[in-house]
Amino acid sequence: ERLNRWSCALRMWADKPFFGFGPGTYMFQYASYQKDAQKTIISTNAADGGNAHSEYLGPLSEMGVFGILIMLMLVTVSVRTGIKTYYRIRDPELKMITISVTIGLITFYLHSILNNFLDTDKASAGVWGFLAILVVLDLVSRKQETS
């Protein structure tokens, strides 16, 4: 089913490559993009749930090129910030927290290729929490650098 959903997301993107179908519309649009050969026992044509099972293909189908660029920018900026902060921060304990948070985010980003959790409040809280911690650590490291 996951391959079916990914294929639908790519076909949707091919139809509307720049702006997509709109945020949160995948579940309402993907049914007509399914191919009979790719359907499984859990495939559905009703808009009763479902997502693209990828944090990258979901935004691509829903928001087009701009959606995937936003997601890739989030990944790039957060990992880059984590690495820069790690090298800039002096306190060994904060250094350990920085690398742990950064590795946690990288783990999530890699897992996001195969699934999506940012639309689930319980799972996304960890990601947004880690990003918030990273922002605070970045600010602390910049303050240490100037003093």
Number of C-alpha atoms within 10 A of each C-alpha: 14 17 14 20 26 22 19 24 29 18 16 23 23 14 13 18 18 16 17 24 21 14 15 15 16 25 18 16 19 25 16 10 16 20 11 9 7 14 15 12 6 6 16 14 14 12 13 8 10 14 21 28 21 21 24 23 29 28 27 30 34 28 25 24 17 16 22 19 15 15 16 15 12 14 17 13 11 19 20 13 18 25 16 14 24 24 12 17 22 14 11 10 9 16 19 13 15 26 17 15 20 24 15 14 22 16 11 19 21 12 14 17 13 16 19 21 17 16 11 9 9 10 12 15 13 15 18 13 12 19 20 12 16 24 16 13 22 21 14 16 21 14 11 13 11 6 5
